[in-house]
Amino acid sequence: MRCLNYQSLLFRRAYATTSSNIQKHGIIAELTERGLISAVTSPPLLDKHLEGGSKRTIYCGVDPTAPSLHVGNLVPLICMLHFSLRGHNIIPLIGGATGLVGDPSGRNTERPAILQEIVQSNAQSISSQLYTFFHRAYECASKRLSLYETPATVPAVLNNLKWYHGMQFLDFLRTVGTLAKIQAMLSKDSVRSRLQSEQGLTFTEFTYQLLQAYDFQTLHQTHQCTIQIGGSDQWGNIVAGIELISKSASTSEPFETRAFGITTPLLVSSSGEKFGKSAGNAVWIDKDRTSIFDFYQYFLRTEDRDVEKFLRLLTFLPIAEIQALMAQHNKTPENRQAQRVLASELTELIHGGVGVQQAEAATQVLFDEDLATVQASKVIPALPSDRLTHVSRQELFSLRVTKLAAHAKLTRSISESKELLKAGGLYVNGQRCETDIILDDSHLLDQRLVILRAGKSKHMVLAVS
């Protein structure tokens, strides 16, 4: 077996992270233009590896440490999907085994331990989400990137528990441990930063990079997978996989031509705000965790300085179309035209065309003055529970509006509702209440809805059940 020169690895890393070294042609150049590339290993060799119409196999992994994917997970998945649109094979991988360990990359503290049954449940949920995501992504891409042929079927989702199940610790040490050099493992940023911290690093976390490396090696052997994609915090783990593939190879072929790594930028706003569960502000893919309305509204509120970046990263709109949109947006930024397109594109990608209709209908209900065309069937599924209260006709038509507002938790008490009414701040369907009225059928929108508002922006939609 050929030994990997440690100094050459450090040189390659420095070389790979310099964006000017990336060849300006082919898919890597296209993805770089979209902002989807943070770094690649051996740039000229990777370009050559992707030339000539040869189909390559690319994988991207997700650990099931939560019951749902979030928007921060989308960037590497979308990057991988672009390869699929250009005829390459892709493998979404669920870390049913590695999720039990916890990746230390990008973290200051150890991840809390998760019960095996919870990880398995999360894996099933995320696997289902991935199938839905790729199905909808192919639909979106086919409408916007007609140059490329959309795959006929969504990719099969694999789980690394398949090859770790039943593996003994001694077997792993003999298979992987004998090829791992402590010097190289200690050099990883995720390891060095934690070793220097007060919290330190557990042995379990330290060996995580070997588990991910073995995933890459296994897929390389069983699926001829030669490229791994991950977030920029995964660089060390990806390089560990390339090292392992090189050391375990039986040929004299240079390691740089056997396997490659691509990292994508972490999704952050211009203010440095991170999209992720660790940051505590995850925008979830699961509509029960982040409602369709809140998902849509999140991107509708995107700052002007972020909107073009997100359009390039997260949508399949052609670059020329994005540039034309931004030119129009910059003339009248107060109309938020680019944000509306971003919110619509991402909502369709995650929740489908019906989800867009629901989100736009809910937005109309809460923020537009014209309520004549409100459709309850679209509004109700899109709203989160803190914006929607189900009431019976008897409750709706027997309680005075101040009591109704307190009952629906628009206000904290009836007395607060009365003070709000007295100050002219209580509204029904956009109309200020002058007296403490009792509602009737004339107040129903689409025969099912009533919109209560406190002040300028606090809303509660009442739906007749």
C-alpha positions in Angstrom: 0.0 0.0 0.0 1.2 3.5 -0.9 1.8 5.8 2.0 0.4 9.3 1.8 3.0 12.1 2.1 1.7 14.3 5.0 3.5 17.4 3.8 2.0 17.0 0.3 -1.4 16.8 1.9 -1.0 20.1 3.6 0.2 21.7 0.4 -2.8 20.2 -1.4 -5.1 21.6 1.2 -3.7 25.1 0.9 -3.9 24.8 -2.9 -7.5 23.6 -2.9 -8.8 26.4 -0.7 -7.6 29.1 -3.1 -10.6 29.9 -5.3 -8.4 31.4 -8.1 -6.9 27.9 -8.7 -10.3 26.5 -9.8 -10.5 26.0 -13.5 -12.9 28.4 -15.2 -14.8 25.9 -17.3 -17.2 22.9 -16.8 -19.5 22.2 -14.0 -17.2 23.3 -11.2 -17.0 26.8 -12.8 -20.8 26.9 -13.1 -21.2 25.9 -9.5 -18.6 28.4 -8.4 -20.5 31.1 -10.2 -23.5 30.2 -8.2 -21.5 30.3 -5.0 -22.0 26.6 -4.3 -18.2 25.8 -4.1 -16.1 26.7 -1.1 -13.1 24.5 -1.9 -12.2 21.4 -3.9 -9.3 19.0 -3.7 -6.8 18.9 -6.6 -8.8 21.3 -8.8 -7.2 20.6 -12.2 -7.4 16.9 -11.7 -11.0 17.1 -10.6 -11.9 19.1 -13.8 -10.2 16.4 -15.8 -12.0 13.7 -13.9 -15.3 15.3 -14.9 -14.4 15.9 -18.5 -15.3 13.8 -21.6 -18.8 12.8 -20.7 -17.9 10.1 -18.2 -20.5 9.5 -15.6 -19.2 9.8 -12.0 -20.7 9.0 -8.7 -21.0 11.6 -6.0 -22.3 11.3 -2.5 -23.4 13.6 0.3 -24.2 12.5 3.8 -26.6 13.7 6.5 -26.6 12.6 10.1 -30.1 12.1 11.6 -29.5 14.1 14.7 -32.9 15.7 14.4 -36.3 14.5 13.0 -36.1 16.9 10.1 -33.8 18.5 7.6 -33.4 22.2 7.8 -32.5 24.9 5.2 -28.9 24.7 6.2 -28.8 21.2 4.9 -29.9 22.2 1.4 -26.7 23.7 0.0 -24.6 20.5 -0.3 -27.7 18.6 -1.4 -28.5 21.2 -4.2 -24.8 21.1 -5.2 -25.0 17.3 -5.5 -28.3 17.6 -7.5 -26.6 19.8 -10.1 -24.3 16.9 -10.8 -27.3 14.7 -11.3 -28.8 17.1 -13.8 -25.6 16.8 -15.8 -25.9 13.0 -16.0 -23.8 11.9 -13.0 -24.9 9.4 -10.4 -25.6 10.7 -6.9 -26.0 9.0 -3.5 -27.7 10.7 -0.6 -26.4 8.9 2.5 -28.2 8.8 5.9 -25.7 8.4 8.8 -27.8 5.9 10.8 -24.5 4.8 12.5 -22.5 8.0 12.6 -25.5 9.8 14.0 -25.1 7.8 17.2 -21.6 9.2 17.6 -21.9 12.9 16.7 -19.7 14.9 14.4 -17.5 17.4 16.3 -16.9 19.5 13.2 -17.9 23.1 13.7 -18.9 22.6 17.3 -17.5 24.0 20.6 -19.0 21.3 22.7 -19.9 17.6 22.4 -23.2 16.7 20.9 -25.7 15.3 23.4 -26.0 11.5 23.2 -29.1 10.4 21.3 -30.9 7.1 21.9 -30.6 4.5 19.1 -34.4 4.3 18.6 -34.6 8.1 18.2 -31.7 8.1 15.6 -33.5 5.3 13.7 -36.8 7.2 13.8 -35.0 10.4 12.6 -33.3 8.4 9.8 -36.7 7.1 8.5 -38.2 10.6 8.6 -35.2 12.2 6.9 -35.0 9.5 4.3 -38.7 10.2 3.4 -37.9 13.9 3.2 -35.0 13.3 0.9 -37.2 11.3 -1.6 -39.7 14.2 -1.6 -37.0 16.8 -1.9 -35.4 15.2 -4.9 -38.7 14.6 -6.6 -39.7 18.2 -6.2 -36.2 19.5 -7.0 -36.2 17.6 -10.3 -39.6 19.1 -11.1 -38.4 22.6 -10.4 -35.1 22.1 -12.3 -36.9 20.8 -15.3 -38.9 24.0 -15.6 -36.0 26.3 -15.1 -32.9 24.5 -16.5 -34.3 23.0 -19.7 -30.8 22.6 -21.0 -30.3 19.6 -18.8 -32.2 16.3 -18.9 -34.0 15.6 -15.6 -33.4 12.1 -14.3 -36.3 9.7 -14.6 -36.2 8.5 -11.0 -35.1 10.0 -7.7 -31.8 8.6 -6.3 -31.9 5.7 -3.8 -31.2 6.9 -0.2 -28.6 4.7 1.5 -27.9 4.3 5.2 -24.4 3.7 6.6 -25.9 1.5 9.3 -26.0 -1.2 6.5 -22.2 -1.7 6.6 -21.6 -0.8 10.3 -24.4 -3.1 11.6 -22.7 -6.2 13.1 -19.2 -4.9 12.7 -17.0 -5.6 15.7 -14.7 -3.0 17.2 -11.6 -5.1 16.6 -12.7 -5.5 12.9 -12.9 -1.8 12.5 -9.5 -1.3 14.1 -7.9 -3.9 11.8 -9.7 -2.5 8.7 -9.4 1.3 9.3 -7.3 1.9 12.4 -4.2 0.4 11.0 -4.3 2.8 8.1 -4.9 6.0 10.2 -2.0 8.2 11.3 -2.5 10.1 14.5 -0.5 13.0 13.2 -3.0 13.5 10.3 -6.0 13.0 12.6 -4.6 15.6 15.0 -4.1 18.1 12.2 -7.8 18.5 11.4 -9.2 21.9 12.4 -12.2 20.4 14.2 -9.8 18.4 16.4 -7.2 21.1 17.0 -9.8 23.7 18.0 -11.4 21.4 20.5 -8.2 20.2 22.0 -7.3 23.8 22.7 -10.7 24.5 24.3 -11.8 24.1 27.9 -14.3 21.4 27.0 -11.7 19.2 25.2 -12.5 16.3 22.9 -13.8 12.8 23.7 -12.3 9.7 22.1 -15.6 9.1 20.4 -15.6 12.5 18.7 -11.9 12.1 17.8 -12.6 8.9 15.9 -15.7 10.3 14.0 -13.5 11.3 11.1 -12.5 7.6 10.6 -16.2 6.6 10.5 -16.9 9.1 7.7 -13.7 8.2 6.0 -14.9 4.5 6.0 -18.2 5.6 4.5 -16.3 7.2 1.5 -14.1 4.1 1.1 -17.1 1.7 1.2 -19.0 3.7 -1.4 -15.8 3.9 -3.5 -15.5 0.1 -3.5 -19.2 -0.8 -3.8 -20.6 2.1 -6.0 -17.4 3.5 -7.7 -18.1 6.7 -5.8 -15.2 9.1 -6.4 -16.5 12.5 -5.1 -17.8 13.5 -1.7 -19.7 16.8 -1.1 -20.1 18.4 2.3 -20.3 21.7 4.1 -17.1 23.6 4.6 -16.9 22.3 8.1 -16.6 18.8 6.7 -13.2 19.4 4.9 -11.2 17.4 7.4 -13.5 14.4 7.3 -13.6 14.4 3.5 -9.8 14.5 3.3 -9.7 11.7 5.8 -11.8 9.6 3.4 -9.5 10.4 0.5 -6.5 9.4 2.5 -8.1 6.1 3.5 -9.1 5.3 -0.1 -5.5 6.0 -1.2 -3.9 3.9 1.6 -6.2 0.9 1.0 -5.8 0.9 -2.7 -3.9 -2.1 -4.3 -2.8 -0.1 -7.4 0.0 2.4 -7.8 -2.4 5.0 -9.2 -1.8 8.4 -7.6 -4.2 9.1 -4.8 -5.1 12.5 -6.3 -6.9 10.8 -9.2 -8.9 8.2 -7.2 -11.1 10.4 -5.0 -12.0 14.0 -4.6 -13.7 16.3 -2.2 -16.0 19.4 -2.7 -17.1 21.6 0.1 -19.9 24.1 -0.1 -20.2 27.3 2.0 -22.2 27.2 5.2 -25.4 29.1 4.7 -25.2 32.4 6.6 -26.6 35.8 6.2 -24.5 38.9 5.7 -24.8 39.6 9.4 -23.2 36.2 10.1 -26.5 34.5 11.2 -26.2 30.7 10.6 -29.1 28.6 9.4 -28.9 25.5 11.7 -30.3 23.7 14.6 -27.1 24.2 16.6 -27.5 28.0 16.1 -31.1 27.7 17.5 -32.7 29.3 14.5 -33.3 26.4 12.1 -35.8 26.9 9.3 -37.1 23.3 9.1 -38.3 21.4 6.1 -41.0 19.7 8.1 -44.1 21.9 7.9 -45.1 20.8 11.4 -41.9 22.3 12.8 -41.8 25.4 10.5 -45.2 26.1 9.0 -45.5 26.8 5.3 -46.4 30.4 6.0 -43.4 30.9 8.3 -41.1 29.3 5.8 -42.3 31.6 3.0 -42.2 34.6 5.3 -38.7 33.9 6.4 -37.4 34.3 2.9 -39.7 37.1 2.1 -38.0 39.0 4.9 -34.5 38.4 3.4 -32.3 41.5 3.5 -31.5 43.1 0.1 -27.8 42.3 0.6 -28.5 38.6 0.9 -31.2 38.0 -1.7 -29.0 37.5 -4.8 -26.7 35.2 -2.9 -29.6 33.0 -1.8 -31.2 33.0 -5.3 -27.9 31.7 -6.7 -27.4 29.1 -4.0 -30.8 27.8 -3.4 -32.8 28.1 -6.6 -32.5 26.6 -10.1 -33.1 29.9 -11.8 -30.5 30.5 -14.6 -27.9 33.0 -13.6 -28.9 35.4 -16.4 -32.5 35.4 -15.1 -31.2 36.1 -11.6 -29.1 39.0 -12.9 -32.1 40.5 -14.8 -34.3 40.1 -11.7 -31.8 41.9 -9.5 -31.5 44.7 -12.0 -35.3 45.2 -11.8 -35.2 44.8 -8.0 -32.5 47.4 -7.5 -34.6 50.0 -9.3 -37.5 49.7 -6.7 -36.2 47.6 -3.8 -39.1 48.7 -1.7 -41.3 46.4 -3.8 -39.2 43.4 -2.7 -39.6 41.7 -6.0 -36.5 39.6 -5.6 -37.6 38.5 -2.2 -41.0 37.4 -3.5 -39.3 35.3 -6.2 -36.9 33.8 -3.6 -39.7 32.9 -1.2 -41.9 31.5 -4.0 -39.0 29.4 -5.5 -37.9 27.9 -2.2 -41.5 27.2 -1.0 -42.2 25.4 -4.3 -39.0 23.4 -3.9 -39.8 22.3 -0.4 -43.6 22.3 -0.2 -44.7 22.1 -3.9 -46.8 24.4 -6.0 -49.8 24.0 -3.6 -47.6 25.2 -0.7 -46.8 28.4 -2.6 -50.5 29.0 -3.2 -51.2 28.4 0.5 -48.4 30.7 1.7 -49.4 33.5 -0.7 -53.1 33.1 0.5 -52.0 33.3 4.1 -49.9 36.3 3.4 -52.8 38.0 1.7 -55.0 37.3 4.7 -52.6 38.8 7.2 -51.0 41.7 5.3 -53.2 42.7 2.3 -56.1 45.1 2.5 -58.1 43.3 -0.2 -59.7 40.2 1.4 -62.4 39.6 -1.2 -60.7 36.6 -2.8 -59.5 34.9 0.4 -59.7 31.1 0.2 -60.0 29.3 3.5 -58.9 25.9 2.0 -55.5 27.5 1.2 -55.1 29.7 4.2 -55.8 27.2 7.0 -53.1 24.5 6.1 -50.4 27.2 5.7 -50.8 29.0 9.0 -48.9 28.1 12.2 -50.8 27.3 15.3 -49.9 30.6 16.9 -51.7 32.4 14.1 -54.8 30.2 13.8 -57.5 29.3 16.3 -60.4 26.9 15.5 -63.7 28.0 17.0 -67.3 26.8 16.8 -70.0 28.9 15.2 -71.6 29.1 18.6 -68.5 30.6 20.2 -67.9 32.9 17.2 -71.4 34.3 17.2 -72.1 34.5 20.9 -69.0 36.2 22.4 -68.3 39.9 22.2 -65.2 40.7 20.2 -63.1 41.7 23.2 -63.8 38.3 24.9 -63.2 36.6 21.5 -59.8 38.2 21.2 -58.8 37.0 24.7 -60.2 33.6 24.0 -58.1 33.3 20.9 -55.1 34.5 22.8 -54.7 37.6 20.6 -54.7 39.5 23.9 -53.8 38.3 27.4 -57.1 39.2 29.0 -60.5 40.6 28.4 -59.5 43.8 30.2 -56.5 44.2 27.8 -58.9 43.7 24.8 -61.2 46.4 26.2 -58.2 48.8 26.6 -57.2 47.9 23.0 -60.7 48.6 21.7 -60.9 51.9 23.6 -57.5 53.0 22.0 -58.7 52.1 18.5 -56.3 49.2 18.1 -58.7 46.3 17.7 -59.6 45.3 14.1 -61.9 42.7 12.5 -61.1 41.8 8.9 -59.0 45.0 8.6 -61.8 47.3 9.9 -61.4 49.1 13.2 -63.9 48.1 15.9 -65.7 51.1 17.3 -67.8 49.2 19.7 -67.6 45.8 21.5 -69.7 44.0 18.8 -70.8 40.4 18.4 -69.9 38.9 15.1 -72.4 37.4 12.6 -72.3 35.7 9.2 -71.5 39.0 7.4 -68.1 39.0 9.0 -67.1 35.6 7.6 -64.5 35.5 4.8 -65.1 32.6 2.4 -67.8 31.5 4.9 -65.1 30.2 7.3 -62.6 32.8 8.4 -62.4 35.9 10.6 -59.2 37.9 11.0 -58.6 39.7 14.3 -55.8 42.2 14.6 -54.3 43.9 17.6 -52.4 47.1 16.6 -50.4 47.1 13.4 -49.0 43.6 13.1 -50.4 41.1 15.6 -52.9 38.8 13.9 -55.1 35.8 14.8 -57.2 34.0 12.2 -60.3 32.4 13.5 -61.5 29.4 11.5 -65.0 28.0 12.0 -64.7 24.3 12.7 
